[in-house]
Amino acid sequence: MSVRASSWAWSITLPATQKLVLLALADHSNDEDFSCWPSVTHLTKKTGLGRRTVFTVLDQLSESGLIHRTAREGRQTTLYTLRVDSAGTASVQEQHQCESGTNAGAALTGARTAPPLVRERHMESSVEPSKNHQISTPTGVEGDGSPPPCPHQEIIKAYHEILPECPQVREWNKTRQGYLQTRWREKTERQSVSWWKKFFGYIAKSSFLTGHVDGRDGQPPFRADLEWIIKPNNFAKIIEGRYHREAA
């Protein structure tokens, strides 16, 4: 336990759930670099919060700049480094103010900051790919249930490189970030940039999705943009091969 890290955690104004998780991390951190690696299971037991709440709070603390998360190679837990003496971003203070007002429900899920990285706010149902059109996927990252952070910018870069004929991403707002974060978390196998490269390569084989099918009634051809691709229903249909009939 680092006394300095604990004192720092106590000094910061935060919503109750964030304060509780930050204090739990401080309780495990060392005095050298204020790092620790408790499992999510351990954090749920220590704080009394649910697993989903702990995931959300860790995302919020990371986004606000109070902690930094690093995947531990060959290990099943994430390395958390507390940014002691950091006051976090303005969004943390704004979130606290929201909880004191009428917008408490929104504050519970966390105020959002600008791109590049914003986490999901709602869990959507997982969709199983059909056996006839199953995409080969890389091995996922196994752990204690805590998924690695979603590399939004790397996935966007892969989308641009593999699908240059599709509309480019010029703004990555909260809604789009949430869609991608949820698709990333739904299955362990998707928690790899290489999986997304294969997925975009699969989309590239669809004449319809890439604008090579004439539009109806003189309309321009349809081209799937990244937001359209990662919406739950569209994503499931792509996985099921609904837009690859010409290749069947």
Beta strands, then each sheet from edge to edge (+ up, - down):
strand 1: 35-36
strand 2: 67-71
strand 3: 78-82
sheet 1: 1+ 3- 2+
end
